Amino acid sequence: MQAVEESVEVQRKEWMRSEQHALESVKKEGVEIIIPDKQPFIDAVQSVYDIYKEDDELYSLIERIRAADPALKVEERLSK
C-alpha cells in the first residue's frame, strides 16, 4: 500500500509539472488563457448538493471532492 501512495504522489507532481510546462508554452506563443469565474456555477448547483445532506457518508465524500479543487492550483500557477 505504501508503494501505491508514494506513486500517486509522484504521478501528481509530475502531472502538475507537465501541465505547468504546457501552460507556459502556450502562453509564450501568445495564447490567452481564460479562467472563468466558477462561483455562478457553484451557486447554480448548490441545490443538487443539498439533496444529499441527509446521507452523511455520501455528503462527506461530496465535501471532500469539493474541497480538493485542483483547478485552483492551475489558477495560482497562471498568475505567476
C-alpha positions in Angstrom: 0.0 0.0 0.0 2.9 2.4 0.7 4.2 2.0 -2.8 0.8 2.9 -4.2 0.6 6.0 -2.0 4.1 7.1 -3.0 3.5 6.5 -6.7 0.3 8.5 -6.6 2.2 11.4 -5.0 5.0 11.2 -7.6 2.5 11.0 -10.5 0.6 14.0 -9.3 3.7 16.1 -9.0 4.9 15.0 -12.5 1.4 15.8 -13.9 1.5 19.3 -12.4 5.0 19.9 -13.8 3.9 18.8 -17.2 0.7 20.9 -17.0 2.8 23.9 -16.0 5.2 23.4 -18.9 2.3 23.2 -21.3 0.7 26.3 -20.0 3.9 28.2 -20.2 4.5 27.0 -23.7 1.1 28.2 -25.0 1.3 31.5 -23.1 4.7 32.1 -24.7 3.1 31.6 -28.1 0.5 34.3 -27.3 -2.4 32.1 -26.4 -4.7 33.9 -23.9 -5.7 31.6 -21.1 -9.1 32.4 -19.7 -10.2 31.0 -16.4 -13.9 31.6 -15.8 -15.5 32.7 -12.6 -16.7 29.4 -11.1 -18.9 31.0 -8.4 -22.0 31.3 -10.6 -21.8 27.6 -11.5 -21.2 26.7 -7.8 -24.2 28.6 -6.8 -26.4 27.2 -9.5 -25.8 23.6 -8.4 -25.9 24.0 -4.7 -29.4 22.7 -4.5 -28.2 19.4 -6.0 -25.6 19.0 -3.2 -28.3 19.9 -0.7 -30.3 16.8 -1.7 -27.5 14.6 -0.3 -27.2 16.3 3.1 -29.3 13.6 4.7 -26.8 10.9 3.7 -23.8 11.5 5.9 -21.4 9.2 4.1 -22.2 10.4 0.6 -22.3 14.1 1.7 -18.9 13.7 3.4 -17.5 12.3 0.1 -19.0 15.3 -1.8 -17.5 17.7 0.6 -14.0 16.1 0.3 -14.2 16.3 -3.5 -15.3 19.9 -3.4 -12.5 20.8 -1.0 -9.9 19.3 -3.4 -10.4 21.9 -6.2 -7.5 21.1 -8.4 -8.4 24.0 -10.7 -7.3 26.4 -8.0 -3.8 25.2 -8.4 -3.9 25.9 -12.1 -5.2 29.5 -11.4 -2.4 30.0 -8.9 0.2 28.9 -11.4 -1.2 31.0 -14.2 -1.0 34.2 -12.1 2.8 33.8 -11.7 
